[in-house]
């Protein structure tokens, strides 16, 4: 960073894409050899035993079709900082061919130990030390009817988000990733940044466990949409006006378990706790600083 020069959040996606393109040109882009991304909200992948050091450039992923579908139970707060827990059922799907994938869950395919990104995704670069990937997904936003605490709030509009991921490929069980997510339609979604670290364990050939921590941050646009309180809303709710700036939103700690019952069935389980931080924790909309979530699912591979 040049002293005295600052860079607006809106330029971050273009900068990251330029860096990714430069990396591809210098290192050579090859199709990936692992799983797709999908979050996360996004759930990390559960990996296993160490293998021999990978070559400088990963082998191309065979252009074959991979598919999976499953039913999942989700329990968690209606939004970050809510005091209301909600349970829901979701049909999860995953389709992949070569470096391209389409999925709505990050935990459907996790056997390769890579972070999975939701939406339409593509691997940009595979290398022995790093993986670069990108995805497009629909962000459904947040409706005022989602929680009693939001009854006087304006809706957070749905939008299209671009997510760029850089993930480490280090020797040993510890890995990390950095992801930038940007609202491409400029509907108030802003930009968010997620830093994650995790460790993988393998319990035999069929059971894999991943435990990790994450730190999330957002720009002023994201903070205002999700945690800000306007004059009109403050008057209706009887709370102070709140205009947060860019900063941290929360820190998370969680684990993901994958059990291959026998081809083609797989059982998934995950859980986590979170703690609101920074401007998000000071918002009048934050009713509970700590939260928890649980997810269970059964899927079939085709």
N, C-alpha and C positions, 0 to 999 in steps of 0.2 A: 504494500500500500504506500503511495507517495505521500509524504508529509504534507498536511494542509489540504489534501484533496479527499473528499468523501464521495462515496458511490451510492446512489439511491437504490433501494430494494428492487425497483422495477427493472434495473439493468442486470440483476443477478442471473435470471434464466438465460439471457443472451450470452453473458460471460461464461457460464458453465457449459453451454452448448459449444462455444468457440473452443474452450479448453478440451472438451471431449473430442471435437473434430481434429484438433491438433494432435491429440494422443493417438487417434486412429491412424492419422497420416504417418506418424513416426513409428508406432509400434506394430501396425498392421492389424486391421480388423478381421477377426475370424468369428464364426458363429460360436455361441456359448456352449459349454458342456454341462451346465448345471440346470437348476430349476429356474422358473421365471420369478419375477418379483411380484409381490402384490401388496406395509403398513403400516399403511397399518397406520392406519391405523394399523397399524399394519403389523403382523405377527412375524417374528423371526423364524428362520428355518432351523430344524433340529438336525444336527450333523452327527458324525460318529467318529470311528477310529481314524487316526492319522494314516495318510498314505505316503508313498515316496514323494520327494519334491517334484512338483509339476514342471514340465518343460517351459521354456521362455514364452512360447505361444501355445495356447490351449488348442486341442484338436477340434475341428469343426463338429458342431452338433449334427447328427444325421437328420435329414429332412423327413422324418417319419411323424405320423400323427400320434399324439398322446391326449387322452381324455379321462376325466374323472367327474363324478357328481356325488353329492351327499346332502344330508340333512343335519342342520346345526341348531343348537339351543344357545342363545346368548342372554346373559344377565349382566346389567351394568347401569350406571347413571344415565339419565336422559341427555345430559351434556356435562362437560367438565365443570365441576363445582356444584352440580345439582345435589339436592338432598333426596331426590326421588330415584328409586331403582326400577328398571323396566326389564321384563323378560320377553323374548321374541323367538320365533322360529324362522329359519332362513334356509332356502335351497341354494347350495353352493355348486358352482360349476367351474370347470377348468378345461381349456382346449389349447394345445400347443402344436406347432409345426416348425421345426428348425429353431431360429432365434426369436420367432414371434409367438406371443401367447395372449390369451383372453381369459380372465378370471375375475370373480367378485370376492374372493377370499384369499388371505395370505397363508392359511394353514392347510389348504387342501393338498398341496404337493410340497413336501419339505425334506424329502429323503436325501437330497444332495448337499444340505447344509448351507444353502444360500438364501438371502432375503428375497421374499416374493412380493411383487408390487401388483396391486389390483388395477383392473382396467385393461386396455389394449397396450401391450408392452413389447419392447424389443431390447435385446442385448446389443449394445454398441461396441463394446470392446471386452475381450477375454485375454487376460495375461496371468502369468504365474503369481504376480503380486497384487493385482487389482482387477476389479470388474466394474465396468460402467454400463448403466442401463437407464432406460427412460420409459415412461408410461403416460397415457392419457386416460382420464377417468371422469365420470360425472360426479360432482359433489352436490348432494341433495340439499345442502344448506340446513336451515333449522326453522321450523314453523313456530309461531307463538303459542300454538295449541299443544306443543310437545310436552310442556311442563307448566304447572300452575304458577310458578315464579315468573314465567315469561308472558303472562296474559296481556300485559300492557306494552310489551316490546314489539318492535317491528320484526318482520321475518328476515332471516338471512337468506338471500336469494341463491337458488341453485346455479351452478356454473360448471365450466369445464376446466379441469386442473391438469397441469403438466408437472410430472414428478421426475426429477433427475437424481440418480443414485450412484454413489461411489462406494464400493465395498472392498474391504481388504481380503487378501488371500495369503495370510501369514502362516508360517510353520507353527504347529501347536494348536491347542483347542480354543484359544482366545482370538476373536475377530471383532471388527468394528465397521461402522458405516456412517456416511453423512448423506442426508437427502434434503433437497430443496424442492418445495411444492409451490406452484404459482398459479394464480387465477388468470387464465388466458383471456377471459371475457370482461375482466375489470368490473365485476358485479359486487364488489365489496369483500371478496374472499381474501384479498391480500396475498402475502407470501409467508410461508412457514419454513423453519429449519429444524431438522431432527438429527441428533447425534446419538448413536447406539453402540454399546459394547455387549458382547455375550460370550458364553462358554458352552461347549457342546459335550455331551456324554453319550456313549453307546452302551446299552445293557443287552449284550448279545446281538444277534443279527436282526432282530425284529423290533426292538424297543429303543427309542432315541429321545433324549431329553436335552432341552435348551433352556438356559437361564440367563437373563440379561437385564440391563438397565438402559433407560433412555432419558434424554433431556430435550425438551421441546421449546421453541421460541417462535414469536410471530412479529410482523411489522405493525406499524400503527394502524393501518387499514384493517388488518385481521383483528387486532385487539378491539378496535372501536365497534366492529360488526358483532363480535361474539361477547364482549364484556363491557362495552361502553353503555352509558345511560344518557339519553338526550334530555333536553329541557322538558319536552312534552311528556316523556315517559316518567321522568322524575316527579313531575307534578301529579300524575295519576297514581304513582306508587308511594309517594311521600318519602322518597329517598333522595340523596344528593345527586346532582349532575356529575357524571364521571366520564372523563375523556382520557383514556389510557394511551400511553405511547408505546413504542416498540419495546419488547423485553421478553423475559421467560414466561412460559405458561404453566408448565408442570414438569415433574420428574416422575418416572415410572420404574417399577421393578416387577418382573414377571417371569413365568416359565411356561414352556410348551412341551407336551408329551405326545409322541406318535407311536402307536402300537400296530404293527402289521399282523393282523390276526391270521392271515393266510390269504394268498392270492384269490380274489382281487380285493378283499375287504381291509379297510384301515380305520382304526379308532383314533380320534383326536381329543385332547383335553388341554386347556390352558387356563391360567388365572393370573391376576396381577393386582397390584395396589398402586395408587398414585397420590401425589401431593401437589397442590396448587402452589405456584411460585409467582414472584414479581407482580406486575400490574394485574394479572388475572386473579391473584389471591386477594387483592384489595378491592375488587369490583363488588358493588352491591348485589350483583347477580350470583356471586359465589356464596352459596348457603352452607356448603360443607367443604372444608379445605382438603380432606382426605376422601378417597374413594376406592372401590374395588370392583372387579369384574370377573366373571367365569364364562367359559365357553366349552361346549362338548359337541362332538359330532361323529357321524359314521359315514364313510364314503366308499364308493366302488370305482375301481379303475377299469378302463376299457382298452 
